[in-house]
Amino acid sequence: MDWLTHFFHEFVHLFFMVLPYFILGITAGAIIESKTNIDVIYSWLGKGRLSIVLGSLLGAILPGCACATMPMAEGLIRKGATLSTTCAFIMTSPLLAPQTIILTYALLGPQFTIGRVLFSLVGGIGFGLIIHALESKNRLQFSTATSSKQCCNATQSPAFFSSMISIGKKLGGYFIIGLAIASALSATIPTDLIPKTIGDHPLLSYGIATIIGIPIYICEGEEIPITYSLLSLGLAAGPSFTFLLGAVGTCIPTLLFAQKILGKKPMVIYALYWLIFAPISGLIFSKLFH
């Protein structure tokens, strides 16, 4: 009974604290999605390093978890985007969207929000440049088995209200799950457990934070309340930031999507890049902001 009471109070507290930002976030996402002409944006993407930057920025402004990112990435491919531009888009898109930026600010504050935007863009562009270097030496290319199927139409911009309802349905369920997981962690784990177990081994916590998200699919926004709970339980800001980034980029479903769109070799590079990028980002974040 004590556990249920703790869980319920924590869940209600988080829910009403974040609800206004949740509504604001899905509204911002719906405005961008419904008012953006994807075909026009696709036409801006050419070749070379500038297209990598534009691909990463495009991934940042369009709402999308892996399920929405990959069909949009295939739309990029069909419009002639290079492998490096597509990789930059796929890297950045799960990490950044208007609603996730707003929700990150609501629960984690300005430092985590600035860090998320900064490291996501730098990481996406950096990954694109690595692929560009390999691509220019003919060491990488698109898989010939790239599927032509799409789970949604990447070139249509839905009406505002239908877009808002769609984003709300997609984001709302997973966000409630995230709140429930965060509340359960708070009710179950003693507040001194994490500091006592890994407090003397801070570097170990970065590895744990990187690996823990691989087996599960943490959808857009779900990682934010879980990160909030980890911070509340005593996990340091750096490893928590590592989890925030890594949980949405290295999960098995996302890697499977990446293999289907990009091919096996680019997917392996993508996974290795993430396993290095997430802990290094957390380490740098801890030095810059804490």
Secondary structure, DSSP 8 states (H G I E B T S, - for coil): -HHHHHHHHHHHHHHHHHHHHHHHHHHHHHHHHHH--HHHHHHH--SSHHHHHHHHHHHHHS---HHHHHHHHHHHHHTT--HHHHHHHHHHTTT--HHHHHHHHHHH-HHHHHHHHHHHHHHHHHHHHHHHHHHHTTS----TT-----SS-TT----HHHHHHHHHHHHHHHHHHHHHHHHHHHHHS-TTHHHHHHTT-HHHHHHHHHHTTSSS---TTTHHHHHHHHHHTT--HHHHHHHHHHTTTSSHHHHHHHHHHH-HHHHHHHHHHHHHHHHHHHHHHHHHH-
